[in-house]
Amino acid sequence: MSALMKKLIINLMVALSTMVSPALVAASTWSIDASHSTVAFKIRHLMVSNVTGGFNKYTGVVEIDDRDVTKSKVNVTIDANSINTNEPKRDEHLRSADFFDTARYPTITFASKRWAVGTNGAMKVTGNLTMHGVTREVALNVEPFSNEVRDPWGHIRRGTSASAVINRQDFGINWNKSLDAGGVTVGDEVNVMLEIEMIRNLPGK
């Protein structure tokens, strides 16, 4: 093979490599944008209604592999002291040793272990949830990721919604009071609702 032919082949290979879509080359990494996301929950109160609340401070990184989403990863850290139920006295009680005991356990973390995809594109993300010093396996029901969108400031964004049901007793959060008419002050089942917007991390930044 002549030197000219070798050079033409090499140039062709380089040209083809630059035509490959970046999304097909490697998984992308995304940071959760807390200013446009929600980490919320609701729990039964006095056996008659649900009280809602959430956490104002959290960080998270999601590694998305669009070629095989089962290889994706997510790690989230929540500041337990940032709990907010719109009632300061209640929030103070929730931070106390009766509930989250934030003086000893200031963070709540979730680290994925397994991703599964359903026929409609919805995902089940199973991972370790650590709260109140206890780690339990929890499954999140996650909607398909949105398409990528470039915002007016040049950031690439995408999002999803997720939900889960956990039992606070599983994490050693046991405080309660019985009611005279029967039942208890606080339910055990906690519904978790997540609205997540992410910003794509660019290489080198």
Backbone as JSON Lines, residues from 0, in Angstrom:
{"i":0,"aa":"M","n":[0.85,-1.2,0.0],"ca":[0.0,0.0,0.0],"c":[0.88,1.24,0.0]}
{"i":1,"aa":"S","n":[0.56,2.13,-0.91],"ca":[1.37,3.33,-1.03],"c":[1.16,4.25,0.16]}
{"i":2,"aa":"A","n":[2.11,5.17,0.37],"ca":[2.0,6.13,1.47],"c":[0.78,7.03,1.28]}
{"i":3,"aa":"L","n":[0.49,7.36,0.0],"ca":[-0.66,8.21,-0.28],"c":[-1.96,7.52,0.11]}
{"i":4,"aa":"M","n":[-2.06,6.22,-0.2],"ca":[-3.25,5.46,0.14],"c":[-3.43,5.37,1.65]}
{"i":5,"aa":"K","n":[-2.33,5.12,2.37],"ca":[-2.4,5.05,3.83],"c":[-2.9,6.37,4.41]}
{"i":6,"aa":"K","n":[-2.38,7.47,3.85],"ca":[-2.78,8.78,4.34],"c":[-4.26,9.03,4.1]}
{"i":7,"aa":"L","n":[-4.77,8.6,2.94],"ca":[-6.19,8.77,2.64],"c":[-7.06,7.97,3.6]}
{"i":8,"aa":"I","n":[-6.63,6.76,3.91],"ca":[-7.41,5.91,4.83],"c":[-7.45,6.52,6.23]}
{"i":9,"aa":"I","n":[-6.28,7.01,6.67],"ca":[-6.21,7.62,8.0],"c":[-7.11,8.85,8.07]}
{"i":10,"aa":"N","n":[-7.06,9.7,7.03],"ca":[-7.9,10.89,7.0],"c":[-9.38,10.53,7.0]}
{"i":11,"aa":"L","n":[-9.74,9.46,6.3],"ca":[-11.13,9.02,6.26],"c":[-11.59,8.55,7.63]}
{"i":12,"aa":"M","n":[-10.74,7.8,8.33],"ca":[-11.08,7.3,9.66],"c":[-11.27,8.47,10.63]}
{"i":13,"aa":"V","n":[-10.42,9.46,10.55],"ca":[-10.55,10.63,11.42],"c":[-11.84,11.37,11.14]}
{"i":14,"aa":"A","n":[-12.17,11.51,9.85],"ca":[-13.4,12.21,9.48],"c":[-14.63,11.48,9.98]}
{"i":15,"aa":"L","n":[-14.63,10.15,9.88],"ca":[-15.76,9.36,10.35],"c":[-15.92,9.46,11.86]}
{"i":16,"aa":"S","n":[-14.79,9.47,12.56],"ca":[-14.85,9.53,14.02],"c":[-15.46,10.84,14.5]}
{"i":17,"aa":"T","n":[-15.23,11.92,13.77],"ca":[-15.79,13.21,14.19],"c":[-17.27,13.31,13.88]}
{"i":18,"aa":"M","n":[-17.79,12.4,13.06],"ca":[-19.21,12.42,12.72],"c":[-20.05,11.66,13.73]}
{"i":19,"aa":"V","n":[-19.43,10.9,14.61],"ca":[-20.17,10.12,15.59],"c":[-20.77,11.05,16.62]}
{"i":20,"aa":"S","n":[-22.06,10.91,16.9],"ca":[-22.73,11.77,17.88],"c":[-22.11,11.58,19.25]}
{"i":21,"aa":"P","n":[-21.85,12.7,19.99],"ca":[-21.28,12.59,21.33],"c":[-22.12,11.73,22.25]}
{"i":22,"aa":"A","n":[-23.45,11.73,22.07],"ca":[-24.32,10.94,22.94],"c":[-24.05,9.45,22.8]}
{"i":23,"aa":"L","n":[-23.46,9.06,21.64],"ca":[-23.19,7.64,21.42],"c":[-21.78,7.27,21.84]}
{"i":24,"aa":"V","n":[-20.97,8.24,22.21],"ca":[-19.58,7.96,22.56],"c":[-19.44,7.56,24.01]}
{"i":25,"aa":"A","n":[-20.07,8.27,24.9],"ca":[-19.89,7.99,26.33],"c":[-21.12,8.45,27.08]}
{"i":26,"aa":"A","n":[-21.25,7.94,28.31],"ca":[-22.32,8.38,29.19],"c":[-22.11,9.84,29.57]}
{"i":27,"aa":"S","n":[-23.18,10.52,29.86],"ca":[-23.1,11.94,30.23],"c":[-23.35,12.08,31.72]}
{"i":28,"aa":"T","n":[-22.77,13.12,32.31],"ca":[-22.88,13.38,33.74],"c":[-23.67,14.66,33.96]}
{"i":29,"aa":"W","n":[-24.61,14.59,34.9],"ca":[-25.53,15.69,35.15],"c":[-25.56,16.02,36.64]}
{"i":30,"aa":"S","n":[-25.63,17.31,36.96],"ca":[-25.78,17.75,38.34],"c":[-27.22,18.2,38.58]}
{"i":31,"aa":"I","n":[-27.79,17.79,39.7],"ca":[-29.15,18.21,40.03],"c":[-29.17,19.7,40.34]}
{"i":32,"aa":"D","n":[-30.08,20.41,39.71],"ca":[-30.26,21.84,39.93],"c":[-31.31,22.03,41.02]}
{"i":33,"aa":"A","n":[-30.85,22.22,42.26],"ca":[-31.77,22.3,43.39],"c":[-32.73,23.47,43.29]}
{"i":34,"aa":"S","n":[-32.34,24.53,42.58],"ca":[-33.21,25.7,42.47],"c":[-34.41,25.44,41.56]}
{"i":35,"aa":"H","n":[-34.37,24.36,40.79],"ca":[-35.48,24.01,39.91],"c":[-35.95,22.57,40.16]}
{"i":36,"aa":"S","n":[-35.7,22.06,41.34],"ca":[-36.08,20.69,41.69],"c":[-36.84,20.7,43.02]}
{"i":37,"aa":"T","n":[-37.45,19.58,43.34],"ca":[-38.19,19.45,44.59],"c":[-37.96,18.06,45.17]}
{"i":38,"aa":"V","n":[-37.6,18.03,46.45],"ca":[-37.52,16.78,47.2],"c":[-38.58,16.89,48.3]}
{"i":39,"aa":"A","n":[-39.69,16.2,48.11],"ca":[-40.85,16.38,48.99],"c":[-41.34,15.05,49.54]}
{"i":40,"aa":"F","n":[-42.2,15.14,50.55],"ca":[-42.81,13.95,51.14],"c":[-44.17,14.32,51.72]}
{"i":41,"aa":"K","n":[-44.97,13.3,51.98],"ca":[-46.2,13.5,52.73],"c":[-46.41,12.31,53.66]}
{"i":42,"aa":"I","n":[-47.04,12.6,54.81],"ca":[-47.24,11.58,55.83],"c":[-48.56,11.85,56.54]}
{"i":43,"aa":"R","n":[-49.22,10.79,56.98],"ca":[-50.53,10.92,57.61],"c":[-50.41,11.58,58.98]}
{"i":44,"aa":"H","n":[-51.34,12.5,59.26],"ca":[-51.33,13.23,60.53],"c":[-52.68,13.07,61.22]}
{"i":45,"aa":"L","n":[-52.66,12.6,62.47],"ca":[-53.87,12.45,63.29],"c":[-54.94,11.57,62.62]}
{"i":46,"aa":"M","n":[-54.51,10.74,61.68],"ca":[-55.39,9.79,61.0],"c":[-56.45,10.47,60.12]}
{"i":47,"aa":"V","n":[-56.31,11.78,59.88],"ca":[-57.36,12.48,59.13],"c":[-56.87,13.17,57.87]}
{"i":48,"aa":"S","n":[-55.58,13.5,57.8],"ca":[-55.09,14.24,56.63],"c":[-53.61,13.96,56.44]}
{"i":49,"aa":"N","n":[-53.07,14.46,55.33],"ca":[-51.65,14.33,55.06],"c":[-50.95,15.66,55.26]}
{"i":50,"aa":"V","n":[-49.81,15.63,55.94],"ca":[-48.95,16.8,56.05],"c":[-47.82,16.64,55.05]}
{"i":51,"aa":"T","n":[-47.54,17.7,54.31],"ca":[-46.48,17.66,53.31],"c":[-45.28,18.47,53.78]}
{"i":52,"aa":"G","n":[-44.14,18.13,53.25],"ca":[-42.91,18.86,53.56],"c":[-41.85,18.52,52.55]}
{"i":53,"aa":"G","n":[-40.65,19.01,52.8],"ca":[-39.56,18.74,51.89],"c":[-38.24,19.17,52.48]}
{"i":54,"aa":"F","n":[-37.2,19.08,51.66],"ca":[-35.86,19.5,52.06],"c":[-35.39,20.57,51.08]}
{"i":55,"aa":"N","n":[-34.83,21.64,51.63],"ca":[-34.43,22.77,50.78],"c":[-33.01,22.67,50.24]}
{"i":56,"aa":"K","n":[-32.17,21.85,50.89],"ca":[-30.77,21.79,50.49],"c":[-30.38,20.35,50.17]}
{"i":57,"aa":"Y","n":[-29.84,20.16,48.98],"ca":[-29.39,18.82,48.56],"c":[-28.52,18.97,47.32]}
{"i":58,"aa":"T","n":[-27.7,17.97,47.11],"ca":[-26.86,17.91,45.92],"c":[-26.95,16.5,45.34]}
{"i":59,"aa":"G","n":[-26.71,16.38,44.07],"ca":[-26.76,15.06,43.46],"c":[-26.13,15.05,42.08]}
{"i":60,"aa":"V","n":[-25.6,13.9,41.72],"ca":[-25.0,13.69,40.4],"c":[-25.62,12.44,39.77]}
{"i":61,"aa":"V","n":[-26.02,12.58,38.51],"ca":[-26.6,11.47,37.77],"c":[-25.74,11.19,36.55]}
{"i":62,"aa":"E","n":[-25.3,9.97,36.42],"ca":[-24.56,9.53,35.23],"c":[-25.53,8.74,34.36]}
{"i":63,"aa":"I","n":[-25.86,9.3,33.19],"ca":[-26.85,8.69,32.32],"c":[-26.17,8.04,31.12]}
{"i":64,"aa":"D","n":[-26.46,6.77,30.91],"ca":[-25.97,6.06,29.74],"c":[-27.18,5.81,28.84]}
{"i":65,"aa":"D","n":[-27.37,6.66,27.83],"ca":[-28.55,6.54,26.98],"c":[-28.51,5.3,26.1]}
{"i":66,"aa":"R","n":[-27.33,4.73,25.89],"ca":[-27.24,3.49,25.11],"c":[-27.77,2.32,25.91]}
{"i":67,"aa":"D","n":[-27.52,2.32,27.22],"ca":[-27.97,1.26,28.11],"c":[-28.23,1.89,29.48]}
{"i":68,"aa":"V","n":[-29.47,2.34,29.68],"ca":[-29.79,3.1,30.89],"c":[-29.58,2.28,32.16]}
{"i":69,"aa":"T","n":[-29.55,0.94,32.02],"ca":[-29.32,0.11,33.21],"c":[-27.91,0.28,33.77]}
{"i":70,"aa":"K","n":[-27.03,0.93,33.01],"ca":[-25.67,1.2,33.48],"c":[-25.54,2.59,34.1]}
{"i":71,"aa":"S","n":[-26.65,3.3,34.21],"ca":[-26.63,4.65,34.78],"c":[-26.43,4.59,36.29]}
{"i":72,"aa":"K","n":[-26.12,5.74,36.89],"ca":[-25.87,5.82,38.33],"c":[-26.43,7.14,38.87]}
{"i":73,"aa":"V","n":[-26.79,7.13,40.14],"ca":[-27.19,8.37,40.79],"c":[-26.74,8.34,42.25]}
{"i":74,"aa":"N","n":[-26.23,9.47,42.71],"ca":[-25.84,9.64,44.1],"c":[-26.36,11.0,44.58]}
{"i":75,"aa":"V","n":[-27.09,10.98,45.69],"ca":[-27.7,12.2,46.21],"c":[-27.4,12.33,47.69]}
{"i":76,"aa":"T","n":[-27.13,13.57,48.13],"ca":[-26.94,13.88,49.55],"c":[-27.88,15.01,49.92]}
{"i":77,"aa":"I","n":[-28.69,14.77,50.96],"ca":[-29.67,15.75,51.44],"c":[-29.25,16.26,52.8]}
{"i":78,"aa":"D","n":[-29.33,17.56,52.99],"ca":[-29.08,18.17,54.29],"c":[-30.35,18.01,55.14]}
{"i":79,"aa":"A","n":[-30.29,17.11,56.12],"ca":[-31.48,16.82,56.94],"c":[-31.95,18.04,57.72]}
{"i":80,"aa":"N","n":[-31.02,18.94,58.06],"ca":[-31.4,20.15,58.79],"c":[-32.24,21.11,57.95]}
{"i":81,"aa":"S","n":[-32.28,20.9,56.64],"ca":[-33.03,21.81,55.77],"c":[-34.49,21.4,55.64]}
{"i":82,"aa":"I","n":[-34.97,20.49,56.48],"ca":[-36.37,20.06,56.41],"c":[-37.29,21.26,56.6]}
{"i":83,"aa":"N","n":[-38.37,21.26,55.81],"ca":[-39.29,22.4,55.84],"c":[-40.71,21.91,55.65]}
{"i":84,"aa":"T","n":[-41.54,22.06,56.7],"ca":[-42.96,21.72,56.6],"c":[-43.83,22.96,56.79]}
{"i":85,"aa":"N","n":[-43.21,24.13,56.67],"ca":[-43.92,25.41,56.81],"c":[-44.47,25.64,58.21]}
{"i":86,"aa":"E","n":[-43.86,24.99,59.19],"ca":[-44.22,25.21,60.58],"c":[-42.94,25.09,61.41]}
{"i":87,"aa":"P","n":[-42.33,26.21,61.8],"ca":[-41.01,26.19,62.47],"c":[-40.94,25.28,63.7]}
{"i":88,"aa":"K","n":[-41.96,25.28,64.54],"ca":[-41.91,24.44,65.74],"c":[-41.92,22.96,65.36]}
{"i":89,"aa":"R","n":[-42.71,22.61,64.36],"ca":[-42.73,21.22,63.91],"c":[-41.39,20.83,63.29]}
{"i":90,"aa":"D","n":[-40.82,21.74,62.5],"ca":[-39.52,21.45,61.89],"c":[-38.45,21.25,62.96]}
{"i":91,"aa":"E","n":[-38.52,22.05,64.02],"ca":[-37.56,21.89,65.11],"c":[-37.71,20.53,65.78]}
{"i":92,"aa":"H","n":[-38.98,20.09,65.94],"ca":[-39.22,18.76,66.52],"c":[-38.7,17.67,65.59]}
{"i":93,"aa":"L","n":[-38.89,17.84,64.29],"ca":[-38.42,16.83,63.34],"c":[-36.9,16.72,63.32]}
{"i":94,"aa":"R","n":[-36.2,17.81,63.64],"ca":[-34.73,17.77,63.7],"c":[-34.23,17.12,64.98]}
{"i":95,"aa":"S","n":[-35.09,17.0,65.96],"ca":[-34.68,16.51,67.28],"c":[-34.47,15.0,67.28]}
{"i":96,"aa":"A","n":[-34.04,14.49,68.43],"ca":[-33.77,13.05,68.57],"c":[-35.04,12.21,68.43]}
{"i":97,"aa":"D","n":[-36.22,12.82,68.55],"ca":[-37.47,12.07,68.36],"c":[-37.63,11.6,66.92]}
{"i":98,"aa":"F","n":[-37.03,12.35,65.99],"ca":[-37.21,12.02,64.57],"c":[-35.85,11.86,63.88]}
{"i":99,"aa":"F","n":[-35.42,12.86,63.12],"ca":[-34.21,12.71,62.31],"c":[-32.92,12.78,63.12]}
{"i":100,"aa":"D","n":[-32.96,13.39,64.3],"ca":[-31.77,13.52,65.15],"c":[-30.6,14.07,64.33]}
{"i":101,"aa":"T","n":[-30.82,15.25,63.76],"ca":[-29.85,15.82,62.83],"c":[-28.51,16.17,63.47]}
{"i":102,"aa":"A","n":[-28.49,16.31,64.79],"ca":[-27.21,16.57,65.47],"c":[-26.28,15.38,65.29]}
{"i":103,"aa":"R","n":[-26.82,14.18,65.24],"ca":[-26.01,12.96,65.06],"c":[-25.98,12.52,63.6]}
{"i":104,"aa":"Y","n":[-27.07,12.76,62.88],"ca":[-27.18,12.28,61.5],"c":[-27.58,13.45,60.59]}
{"i":105,"aa":"P","n":[-26.64,14.3,60.24],"ca":[-26.97,15.53,59.52],"c":[-27.33,15.34,58.05]}
{"i":106,"aa":"T","n":[-27.06,14.17,57.49],"ca":[-27.34,13.98,56.06],"c":[-28.18,12.73,55.82]}
{"i":107,"aa":"I","n":[-28.87,12.75,54.71],"ca":[-29.59,11.6,54.17],"c":[-28.99,11.34,52.78]}
{"i":108,"aa":"T","n":[-28.65,10.1,52.49],"ca":[-28.01,9.81,51.2],"c":[-28.73,8.69,50.47]}
{"i":109,"aa":"F","n":[-28.64,8.75,49.14],"ca":[-29.15,7.67,48.29],"c":[-28.11,7.37,47.23]}
{"i":110,"aa":"A","n":[-27.76,6.1,47.09],"ca":[-26.79,5.66,46.07],"c":[-27.39,4.48,45.33]}
{"i":111,"aa":"S","n":[-27.56,4.62,44.02],"ca":[-28.2,3.57,43.24],"c":[-27.32,2.32,43.13]}
{"i":112,"aa":"K","n":[-28.0,1.18,43.02],"ca":[-27.34,-0.11,42.84],"c":[-27.76,-0.8,41.55]}
{"i":113,"aa":"R","n":[-29.06,-0.68,41.23],"ca":[-29.59,-1.35,40.04],"c":[-30.61,-0.46,39.35]}
{"i":114,"aa":"W","n":[-30.58,-0.49,38.01],"ca":[-31.57,0.21,37.19],"c":[-32.27,-0.82,36.32]}
{"i":115,"aa":"A","n":[-33.59,-0.73,36.25],"ca":[-34.37,-1.59,35.36],"c":[-35.32,-0.72,34.56]}
{"i":116,"aa":"V","n":[-35.59,-1.13,33.32],"ca":[-36.44,-0.35,32.42],"c":[-37.67,-1.16,32.05]}
{"i":117,"aa":"G","n":[-38.85,-0.54,32.17],"ca":[-40.09,-1.19,31.8],"c":[-40.39,-1.02,30.33]}
{"i":118,"aa":"T","n":[-41.51,-1.62,29.91],"ca":[-41.85,-1.58,28.49],"c":[-42.21,-0.17,28.02]}
{"i":119,"aa":"N","n":[-42.67,0.69,28.92],"ca":[-43.05,2.05,28.55],"c":[-41.93,3.06,28.75]}
{"i":120,"aa":"G","n":[-40.74,2.57,29.08],"ca":[-39.6,3.45,29.28],"c":[-39.42,3.91,30.7]}
{"i":121,"aa":"A","n":[-40.42,3.68,31.55],"ca":[-40.27,4.02,32.96],"c":[-39.2,3.14,33.6]}
{"i":122,"aa":"M","n":[-38.57,3.67,34.62],"ca":[-37.45,2.97,35.24],"c":[-37.73,2.67,36.71]}
{"i":123,"aa":"K","n":[-37.14,1.62,37.2],"ca":[-37.12,1.32,38.63],"c":[-35.66,1.37,39.06]}
{"i":124,"aa":"V","n":[-35.34,2.34,39.9],"ca":[-33.97,2.55,40.36],"c":[-33.89,2.12,41.82]}
{"i":125,"aa":"T","n":[-33.16,1.06,42.06],"ca":[-33.02,0.51,43.41],"c":[-31.66,0.89,43.97]}
{"i":126,"aa":"G","n":[-31.65,1.36,45.2],"ca":[-30.39,1.77,45.81],"c":[-30.45,1.78,47.31]}
{"i":127,"aa":"N","n":[-29.36,2.17,47.92],"ca":[-29.26,2.25,49.38],"c":[-29.64,3.64,49.85]}
{"i":128,"aa":"L","n":[-30.68,3.7,50.67],"ca":[-31.07,4.95,51.32],"c":[-30.57,4.89,52.76]}
{"i":129,"aa":"T","n":[-29.75,5.88,53.13],"ca":[-29.22,5.95,54.49],"c":[-29.84,7.16,55.17]}
{"i":130,"aa":"M","n":[-30.54,6.9,56.27],"ca":[-31.24,7.95,56.99],"c":[-31.27,7.59,58.47]}
{"i":131,"aa":"H","n":[-31.01,8.55,59.34],"ca":[-31.05,8.32,60.79],"c":[-30.07,7.21,61.18]}
{"i":132,"aa":"G","n":[-28.96,7.12,60.43],"ca":[-27.93,6.13,60.73],"c":[-28.24,4.72,60.29]}
{"i":133,"aa":"V","n":[-29.33,4.54,59.54],"ca":[-29.75,3.21,59.1],"c":[-29.78,3.18,57.58]}
{"i":134,"aa":"T","n":[-29.29,2.1,57.0],"ca":[-29.3,1.93,55.55],"c":[-30.26,0.82,55.16]}
{"i":135,"aa":"R","n":[-31.16,1.14,54.25],"ca":[-32.11,0.17,53.72],"c":[-32.18,0.31,52.21]}
{"i":136,"aa":"E","n":[-32.5,-0.79,51.54],"ca":[-32.66,-0.76,50.09],"c":[-34.05,-0.22,49.76]}
{"i":137,"aa":"V","n":[-34.1,0.77,48.86],"ca":[-35.34,1.42,48.48],"c":[-35.42,1.47,46.96]}
{"i":138,"aa":"A","n":[-36.62,1.28,46.42],"ca":[-36.82,1.35,44.97],"c":[-37.58,2.61,44.6]}
{"i":139,"aa":"L","n":[-37.02,3.38,43.68],"ca":[-37.66,4.58,43.16],"c":[-38.34,4.25,41.83]}
{"i":140,"aa":"N","n":[-39.56,4.72,41.65],"ca":[-40.23,4.63,40.36],"c":[-39.93,5.92,39.6]}
{"i":141,"aa":"V","n":[-39.22,5.81,38.5],"ca":[-38.68,6.98,37.8],"c":[-39.26,7.07,36.39]}
{"i":142,"aa":"E","n":[-39.78,8.24,36.04],"ca":[-40.29,8.45,34.69],"c":[-39.13,8.55,33.7]}
{"i":143,"aa":"P","n":[-39.39,8.28,32.41],"ca":[-38.32,8.41,31.4],"c":[-37.72,9.81,31.43]}
{"i":144,"aa":"F","n":[-36.43,9.9,31.21],"ca":[-35.77,11.21,31.14],"c":[-36.32,12.02,29.97]}
{"i":145,"aa":"S","n":[-36.46,13.3,30.19],"ca":[-36.9,14.18,29.1],"c":[-35.8,14.29,28.04]}
{"i":146,"aa":"N","n":[-36.16,14.87,26.91],"ca":[-35.16,15.21,25.91],"c":[-34.27,16.33,26.43]}
{"i":147,"aa":"E","n":[-33.1,16.46,25.86],"ca":[-32.2,17.54,26.24],"c":[-32.7,18.87,25.67]}
{"i":148,"aa":"V","n":[-32.58,19.93,26.48],"ca":[-32.98,21.27,26.08],"c":[-31.87,22.24,26.45]}
{"i":149,"aa":"R","n":[-31.54,23.15,25.56],"ca":[-30.54,24.18,25.85],"c":[-31.27,25.43,26.34]}
{"i":150,"aa":"D","n":[-30.92,25.89,27.54],"ca":[-31.58,27.07,28.1],"c":[-30.99,28.35,27.52]}
{"i":151,"aa":"P","n":[-31.58,29.52,27.81],"ca":[-31.09,30.78,27.21],"c":[-29.65,31.12,27.59]}
{"i":152,"aa":"W","n":[-29.1,30.47,28.63],"ca":[-27.74,30.77,29.07],"c":[-26.73,29.73,28.57]}
{"i":153,"aa":"G","n":[-27.18,28.84,27.71],"ca":[-26.29,27.88,27.09],"c":[-26.14,26.56,27.82]}
{"i":154,"aa":"H","n":[-26.83,26.39,28.96],"ca":[-26.75,25.12,29.68],"c":[-27.68,24.08,29.05]}
{"i":155,"aa":"I","n":[-27.24,22.84,29.05],"ca":[-28.07,21.75,28.55],"c":[-28.78,21.11,29.74]}
{"i":156,"aa":"R","n":[-30.09,20.99,29.64],"ca":[-30.89,20.49,30.75],"c":[-31.77,19.32,30.33]}
{"i":157,"aa":"R","n":[-32.12,18.5,31.3],"ca":[-33.15,17.49,31.12],"c":[-33.7,17.16,32.51]}
{"i":158,"aa":"G","n":[-34.82,16.46,32.56],"ca":[-35.43,16.23,33.86],"c":[-36.19,14.93,33.94]}
{"i":159,"aa":"T","n":[-36.73,14.68,35.13],"ca":[-37.54,13.49,35.37],"c":[-38.32,13.68,36.66]}
{"i":160,"aa":"S","n":[-39.27,12.8,36.89],"ca":[-40.01,12.74,38.14],"c":[-39.86,11.35,38.73]}
{"i":161,"aa":"A","n":[-39.91,11.26,40.06],"ca":[-39.76,9.95,40.7],"c":[-40.58,9.91,41.98]}
{"i":162,"aa":"S","n":[-40.88,8.69,42.42],"ca":[-41.64,8.52,43.65],"c":[-41.24,7.22,44.33]}
{"i":163,"aa":"A","n":[-41.52,7.15,45.62],"ca":[-41.25,5.94,46.39],"c":[-42.11,5.97,47.64]}
{"i":164,"aa":"V","n":[-42.29,4.83,48.23],"ca":[-42.99,4.72,49.51],"c":[-42.06,4.0,50.48]}
{"i":165,"aa":"I","n":[-41.81,4.63,51.63],"ca":[-40.95,4.02,52.64],"c":[-41.68,4.01,53.97]}
{"i":166,"aa":"N","n":[-41.19,3.19,54.88],"ca":[-41.72,3.12,56.24],"c":[-40.69,3.69,57.19]}
{"i":167,"aa":"R","n":[-41.05,4.75,57.9],"ca":[-40.07,5.42,58.77],"c":[-39.57,4.5,59.88]}
{"i":168,"aa":"Q","n":[-40.39,3.5,60.27],"ca":[-39.96,2.56,61.31],"c":[-38.73,1.76,60.86]}
{"i":169,"aa":"D","n":[-38.63,1.54,59.54],"ca":[-37.48,0.79,59.01],"c":[-36.17,1.51,59.26]}
{"i":170,"aa":"F","n":[-36.24,2.82,59.51],"ca":[-35.05,3.62,59.72],"c":[-34.91,4.07,61.19]}
{"i":171,"aa":"G","n":[-35.64,3.41,62.06],"ca":[-35.53,3.7,63.49],"c":[-36.15,5.01,63.91]}
{"i":172,"aa":"I","n":[-37.03,5.58,63.08],"ca":[-37.73,6.82,63.44],"c":[-39.09,6.4,63.97]}
{"i":173,"aa":"N","n":[-39.18,6.24,65.29],"ca":[-40.31,5.53,65.89],"c":[-41.26,6.41,66.7]}
{"i":174,"aa":"W","n":[-40.92,7.67,66.92],"ca":[-41.74,8.5,67.83],"c":[-43.2,8.54,67.41]}
{"i":175,"aa":"N","n":[-44.09,8.45,68.42],"ca":[-45.52,8.57,68.15],"c":[-46.27,8.79,69.46]}
{"i":176,"aa":"K","n":[-47.54,9.17,69.35],"ca":[-48.43,9.28,70.5],"c":[-49.79,8.72,70.12]}
{"i":177,"aa":"S","n":[-50.37,7.97,71.04],"ca":[-51.7,7.4,70.8],"c":[-52.77,8.47,70.99]}
{"i":178,"aa":"L","n":[-53.84,8.33,70.21],"ca":[-54.97,9.25,70.31],"c":[-56.06,8.64,71.19]}
{"i":179,"aa":"D","n":[-56.78,9.47,71.92],"ca":[-57.84,8.99,72.81],"c":[-58.91,8.22,72.05]}
{"i":180,"aa":"A","n":[-59.18,8.67,70.82],"ca":[-60.23,8.03,70.02],"c":[-59.71,6.83,69.23]}
{"i":181,"aa":"G","n":[-58.44,6.49,69.44],"ca":[-57.83,5.42,68.69],"c":[-56.94,5.94,67.6]}
{"i":182,"aa":"G","n":[-55.96,5.16,67.2],"ca":[-55.02,5.6,66.19],"c":[-53.83,6.31,66.82]}
{"i":183,"aa":"V","n":[-53.01,6.9,65.95],"ca":[-51.78,7.54,66.4],"c":[-51.63,8.91,65.76]}
{"i":184,"aa":"T","n":[-50.72,9.68,66.32],"ca":[-50.51,11.05,65.84],"c":[-49.89,11.09,64.45]}
{"i":185,"aa":"V","n":[-48.88,10.24,64.22],"ca":[-48.13,10.27,62.96],"c":[-48.15,8.88,62.32]}
{"i":186,"aa":"G","n":[-48.42,8.84,61.02],"ca":[-48.39,7.57,60.31],"c":[-46.98,7.06,60.1]}
{"i":187,"aa":"D","n":[-46.85,5.81,59.73],"ca":[-45.54,5.21,59.47],"c":[-45.15,5.29,58.01]}
{"i":188,"aa":"E","n":[-46.13,5.25,57.11],"ca":[-45.85,5.24,55.67],"c":[-45.58,6.65,55.18]}
{"i":189,"aa":"V","n":[-44.47,6.8,54.48],"ca":[-44.06,8.09,53.95],"c":[-44.01,8.02,52.42]}
{"i":190,"aa":"N","n":[-44.76,8.89,51.78],"ca":[-44.72,8.98,50.32],"c":[-43.69,10.02,49.91]}
{"i":191,"aa":"V","n":[-42.74,9.62,49.1],"ca":[-41.67,10.51,48.64],"c":[-41.94,10.92,47.2]}
{"i":192,"aa":"M","n":[-41.88,12.22,46.94],"ca":[-42.13,12.76,45.59],"c":[-40.95,13.61,45.16]}
{"i":193,"aa":"L","n":[-40.4,13.31,43.99],"ca":[-39.22,14.01,43.49],"c":[-39.5,14.62,42.12]}
{"i":194,"aa":"E","n":[-39.18,15.89,41.97],"ca":[-39.2,16.56,40.67],"c":[-37.78,17.05,40.42]}
{"i":195,"aa":"I","n":[-37.12,16.46,39.45],"ca":[-35.68,16.67,39.28],"c":[-35.36,17.32,37.94]}
{"i":196,"aa":"E","n":[-34.63,18.43,38.01],"ca":[-34.09,19.08,36.8],"c":[-32.57,19.06,36.92]}
{"i":197,"aa":"M","n":[-31.91,18.7,35.84],"ca":[-30.47,18.52,35.86],"c":[-29.78,19.37,34.81]}
{"i":198,"aa":"I","n":[-28.53,19.71,35.08],"ca":[-27.69,20.44,34.14],"c":[-26.52,19.55,33.74]}
{"i":199,"aa":"R","n":[-26.28,19.46,32.46],"ca":[-25.19,18.59,31.99],"c":[-23.84,19.19,32.33]}
{"i":200,"aa":"N","n":[-22.97,18.36,32.9],"ca":[-21.61,18.77,33.22],"c":[-20.75,18.67,31.96]}
{"i":201,"aa":"L","n":[-20.14,19.78,31.59],"ca":[-19.29,19.78,30.4],"c":[-17.88,19.32,30.77]}
{"i":202,"aa":"P","n":[-17.19,18.58,29.89],"ca":[-15.83,18.13,30.17],"c":[-14.92,19.29,30.53]}
{"i":203,"aa":"G","n":[-14.15,19.11,31.59],"ca":[-13.19,20.12,32.0],"c":[-13.75,21.21,32.82]}
{"i":204,"aa":"K","n":[-15.07,21.12,33.19],"ca":[-15.69,22.17,33.98],"c":[-16.33,21.58,35.22]}
